[in-house]
Amino acid sequence: MIDLKKIYNENCIDTMTNMSLESIDMVLTSPPYDDLRNYNGYNLPFEKIIKGLFRILKKGGVVIWVVGDKTEKGSETGTSFRQALAFKKIGFNIHDTMIYYKNNPMPTTGNRYHQHFEYMFAFSKGTPKTFNPITEPTKYKGLANMKNRGKEGTLNYKKVERTKEKKAGNVFFYSVGGGISTKDKIAYKHPAIFPEKLAFDQIRTWSNEGDIIYDPFMGSGTTAKVAHLLNRNWIGSEISTDYTEIANQRLKEYVKTNLFSI
């Protein structure tokens, strides 16, 4: 049995082993990658983890996997791409490749442009069962020519009526840093937190109220906090005792009791 609204201070593989088959609606996480930061010496058994995610995720469920690459010996590692292809190999669809763009990144040295982004891969188990897109106002109204290029290279046009709003693009812009990513000061005791707004956008898009959200690398508790505020259930795993304590302290004023188990 797995309790909801609880962070399990253990390896996420152990937590997932105790979960029922296809019991999770959505996963949102940013795993430790490329030894860019010290995560208390945690070693990432990547292939075991993604197989566990495939087992526990419901059909139509989505994993949002926020990851980047470091530069080593003059070359980017390509970790993000290798991981995406590994997800695909075991049965996930690479449903969307989104960009998490940092408006105010830390400046870098060397003969490269400043690194402004990380990837946000949306891996789905089949066709996503939920999609609540973020929209933005349409600039123009009335009929428009929608063009589509055929296999032979010819352009085909179709008249469509523009709606008042359209889906947002798949590049998401966030400001990051102290007092910006979150107002919870205790969260900054963790070395790498992603913005609460990122969690809001992704959880609202790929899940509905009452769904169960899982974060296998809970860190400072951002996924749990936002899922709770959006009336979703949640479960977390965090192998570091220090980070588990940080997250639990942060969540204290938001989460009072467990509702039920799965």
DRENDREN-528229 format. One line per 4 residues: their letters; for each residue x, y, z of C-alpha. Coordinates in Angstrom, 2 decimals, decimal comma. Example, Ala and Ser with C-alpha at 12.3 -4.5 7.8 and 13.67 -1.06 7.14 Angstrom:
REM residues 2
AS = 12,30:-4,50:7,80 ~ 13,67:-1,06:7,14 $
//
This chain:
REM residues 262
MIDL = 0,00:0,00:0,00 ~ 1,20:3,49:-0,86 ~ -0,07:6,52:1,04 ~ -1,03:9,60:-0,92 $
KKIY = 0,27:13,03:0,09 ~ 3,49:11,52:1,41 ~ 7,15:11,79:0,47 ~ 8,92:8,45:0,81 $
NENC = 12,48:8,91:2,00 ~ 13,92:6,13:-0,16 ~ 15,08:5,21:-3,63 ~ 12,23:5,80:-6,07 $
IDTM = 12,66:2,25:-7,39 ~ 11,60:0,95:-3,96 ~ 8,56:3,25:-3,92 ~ 7,48:2,24:-7,40 $
TNMS = 7,88:-1,46:-6,56 ~ 5,14:-1,00:-3,95 ~ 2,81:0,83:-6,32 ~ 0,01:-0,90:-8,17 $
LESI = 0,25:-1,45:-11,91 ~ -0,98:1,59:-13,87 ~ -1,96:3,63:-10,80 ~ -0,37:7,01:-11,62 $
DMVL = -1,92:9,63:-13,93 ~ 1,09:11,88:-14,42 ~ 4,76:12,19:-13,48 ~ 6,53:15,54:-13,18 $
TSPP = 10,19:15,54:-12,27 ~ 13,66:16,92:-12,89 ~ 16,19:14,14:-12,28 ~ 19,78:14,71:-11,20 $
YDDL = 21,82:14,54:-14,40 ~ 25,45:14,74:-15,51 ~ 26,74:15,39:-11,98 ~ 26,07:19,09:-12,45 $
RNYN = 25,28:19,44:-8,76 ~ 25,95:17,41:-5,65 ~ 22,77:15,50:-4,81 ~ 24,26:13,90:-1,71 $
GYNL = 26,06:11,30:-3,78 ~ 22,94:9,83:-5,37 ~ 23,58:7,49:-8,27 ~ 20,91:7,43:-10,98 $
PFEK = 19,92:3,87:-12,10 ~ 18,24:5,38:-15,13 ~ 16,98:2,33:-17,01 ~ 15,42:0,72:-13,92 $
IIKG = 13,69:4,00:-13,13 ~ 12,10:4,52:-16,52 ~ 10,91:0,91:-16,64 ~ 9,31:1,48:-13,24 $
LFRI = 7,64:4,64:-14,53 ~ 6,24:2,77:-17,52 ~ 4,78:0,10:-15,21 ~ 3,04:2,47:-12,79 $
LKKG = 1,78:5,01:-15,35 ~ -1,80:4,62:-16,56 ~ -2,52:4,24:-20,26 ~ -2,75:7,78:-21,58 $
GVVI = -0,57:9,08:-18,75 ~ 2,28:11,52:-19,30 ~ 5,78:11,90:-17,86 ~ 7,24:15,41:-17,91 $
WVVG = 11,01:14,96:-17,71 ~ 13,00:18,19:-17,25 ~ 16,64:17,63:-18,16 ~ 19,68:19,28:-19,71 $
DKTE = 23,29:18,56:-20,60 ~ 26,61:19,68:-19,24 ~ 29,66:20,50:-21,31 ~ 32,56:18,12:-20,73 $
KGSE = 35,90:18,00:-22,54 ~ 34,71:20,51:-25,09 ~ 31,43:18,78:-25,94 ~ 27,88:18,70:-24,63 $
TGTS = 27,16:15,23:-23,24 ~ 23,91:14,59:-25,14 ~ 22,42:13,01:-22,02 ~ 19,02:14,56:-22,72 $
FRQA = 18,80:12,98:-26,19 ~ 20,03:9,57:-25,03 ~ 17,45:9,57:-22,26 ~ 14,64:10,56:-24,64 $
LAFK = 15,52:7,71:-27,00 ~ 15,69:5,28:-24,08 ~ 12,13:6,24:-23,07 ~ 11,02:5,61:-26,64 $
KIGF = 12,79:2,25:-26,78 ~ 10,83:0,83:-23,84 ~ 7,44:1,89:-25,22 ~ 6,86:5,56:-24,44 $
NIHD = 5,94:8,03:-27,14 ~ 8,00:11,22:-27,34 ~ 4,77:13,19:-27,42 ~ 6,33:16,67:-27,29 $
TMIY = 9,74:18,24:-26,85 ~ 9,20:21,45:-24,92 ~ 11,72:24,06:-23,87 ~ 12,04:25,49:-20,36 $
YKNN = 13,60:28,88:-21,13 ~ 15,21:30,81:-18,27 ~ 14,76:34,56:-18,64 ~ 17,61:35,29:-16,24 $
PMPT = 20,15:32,43:-16,33 ~ 23,51:32,45:-14,62 ~ 26,13:33,85:-17,02 ~ 28,70:31,39:-18,33 $
TGNR = 32,27:31,78:-19,54 ~ 33,96:30,41:-22,64 ~ 33,29:30,61:-26,36 ~ 29,62:29,54:-26,24 $
YHQH = 26,43:31,55:-25,94 ~ 24,88:31,65:-22,48 ~ 22,89:28,52:-21,72 ~ 19,29:29,67:-21,36 $
FEYM = 17,23:26,49:-21,49 ~ 16,54:22,91:-20,48 ~ 14,39:20,36:-22,26 ~ 10,95:19,39:-20,96 $
FAFS = 10,16:16,10:-22,66 ~ 6,56:14,91:-22,58 ~ 6,65:11,11:-22,75 ~ 3,23:9,50:-23,06 $
KGTP = 2,00:5,94:-22,60 ~ -0,06:5,87:-25,76 ~ -2,15:8,91:-26,67 ~ -2,43:11,37:-23,74 $
KTFN = -5,85:11,05:-22,12 ~ -5,78:14,64:-20,86 ~ -4,76:17,84:-22,57 ~ -5,88:21,17:-21,10 $
PITE = -3,80:23,55:-23,23 ~ -2,61:26,92:-22,12 ~ -4,01:29,47:-24,55 ~ -3,23:32,99:-25,65 $
PTKY = -5,27:35,59:-27,53 ~ -5,37:35,36:-31,31 ~ -3,92:38,46:-32,94 ~ -6,13:38,33:-36,04 $
KGLA = -9,77:37,33:-36,48 ~ -11,78:36,01:-39,42 ~ -10,93:33,42:-42,07 ~ -7,37:32,29:-42,62 $
NMKN = -5,57:30,09:-45,11 ~ -4,15:27,02:-43,39 ~ -1,41:25,54:-45,52 ~ -0,14:22,00:-45,51 $
RGKE = 2,65:20,68:-47,67 ~ 1,92:17,31:-49,31 ~ 4,36:14,45:-49,82 ~ 5,21:15,68:-53,31 $
GTLN = 6,06:19,16:-52,03 ~ 2,89:20,89:-53,20 ~ 1,14:23,33:-50,90 ~ -2,52:22,72:-50,10 $
YKKV = -4,68:25,50:-48,66 ~ -7,79:25,21:-46,55 ~ -9,98:28,04:-45,26 ~ -10,39:27,95:-41,47 $
ERTK = -12,10:30,28:-39,02 ~ -9,74:31,73:-36,46 ~ -10,85:31,37:-32,85 ~ -10,44:34,06:-30,20 $
EKKA = -7,66:32,07:-28,56 ~ -4,99:29,67:-29,74 ~ -2,76:27,12:-28,09 ~ 0,44:28,54:-26,66 $
GNVF = 3,75:27,44:-28,16 ~ 5,91:24,75:-26,60 ~ 8,61:27,16:-25,36 ~ 7,85:28,24:-21,78 $
FYSV = 9,55:31,34:-20,37 ~ 10,25:31,56:-16,63 ~ 12,30:33,82:-14,42 ~ 14,25:31,91:-11,80 $
GGGI = 16,19:32,52:-8,62 ~ 15,72:33,59:-5,03 ~ 12,23:34,91:-4,32 ~ 11,17:34,24:-7,92 $
STKD = 10,99:30,47:-8,38 ~ 9,01:30,33:-5,13 ~ 8,29:32,54:-2,13 ~ 9,10:29,65:0,24 $
KIAY = 12,54:30,53:1,60 ~ 13,21:27,03:2,91 ~ 13,09:25,63:-0,63 ~ 16,37:27,36:-1,49 $
KHPA = 18,21:25,02:0,87 ~ 17,95:22,60:-2,05 ~ 20,58:23,21:-4,77 ~ 18,27:23,02:-7,80 $
IFPE = 14,58:23,92:-7,73 ~ 12,39:24,54:-10,73 ~ 9,85:27,39:-10,75 ~ 6,42:26,77:-9,26 $
KLAF = 4,94:28,32:-12,40 ~ 6,48:25,53:-14,47 ~ 4,79:22,95:-12,24 ~ 1,46:24,82:-12,44 $
DQIR = 1,58:24,94:-16,24 ~ 2,48:21,28:-16,73 ~ 0,20:19,79:-14,08 ~ -2,79:21,79:-15,33 $
TWSN = -2,07:20,76:-18,90 ~ -1,68:17,00:-18,48 ~ -3,94:16,14:-15,51 ~ -7,34:16,83:-13,96 $
EGDI = -8,52:17,40:-10,40 ~ -8,35:14,20:-8,36 ~ -5,60:12,67:-10,52 ~ -2,46:11,24:-8,89 $
IYDP = 0,84:12,99:-9,63 ~ 4,16:11,32:-8,83 ~ 7,62:12,86:-8,52 ~ 10,42:10,27:-8,15 $
FMGS = 12,96:13,01:-7,30 ~ 10,88:15,23:-5,05 ~ 13,74:17,49:-3,95 ~ 12,35:20,63:-2,32 $
GTTA = 8,70:19,56:-2,80 ~ 7,62:21,82:-5,67 ~ 5,62:19,12:-7,48 ~ 3,82:18,16:-4,26 $
KVAH = 2,95:21,74:-3,32 ~ 1,58:22,69:-6,72 ~ -0,31:19,40:-7,16 ~ -1,95:19,98:-3,79 $
LLNR = -2,90:23,57:-4,64 ~ -4,44:22,33:-7,90 ~ -6,53:19,69:-6,07 ~ -4,53:16,74:-7,34 $
NWIG = -3,32:13,87:-5,21 ~ 0,40:13,26:-5,13 ~ 3,19:10,93:-4,07 ~ 6,89:11,63:-3,88 $
SEIS = 10,17:9,79:-3,48 ~ 13,37:11,42:-2,25 ~ 16,46:9,43:-1,37 ~ 18,12:12,28:0,55 $
TDYT = 17,00:12,61:4,16 ~ 18,06:16,26:4,17 ~ 15,94:17,11:1,13 ~ 12,98:15,12:2,45 $
EIAN = 13,08:17,21:5,63 ~ 13,25:20,44:3,58 ~ 10,24:19,40:1,50 ~ 8,18:18,28:4,49 $
QRLK = 8,87:21,56:6,29 ~ 7,87:23,49:3,19 ~ 4,64:21,52:2,78 ~ 3,57:21,74:6,42 $
EYVK = 1,23:24,70:6,00 ~ -0,36:23,27:2,85 ~ -0,79:19,57:3,55 ~ -2,40:18,47:6,80 $
TNLF = -3,31:14,78:6,49 ~ -3,18:11,87:4,06 ~ -6,51:11,24:2,37 ~ -6,24:7,57:1,42 $
SI = -3,89:4,91:0,03 ~ -3,50:3,12:-3,26 $
//
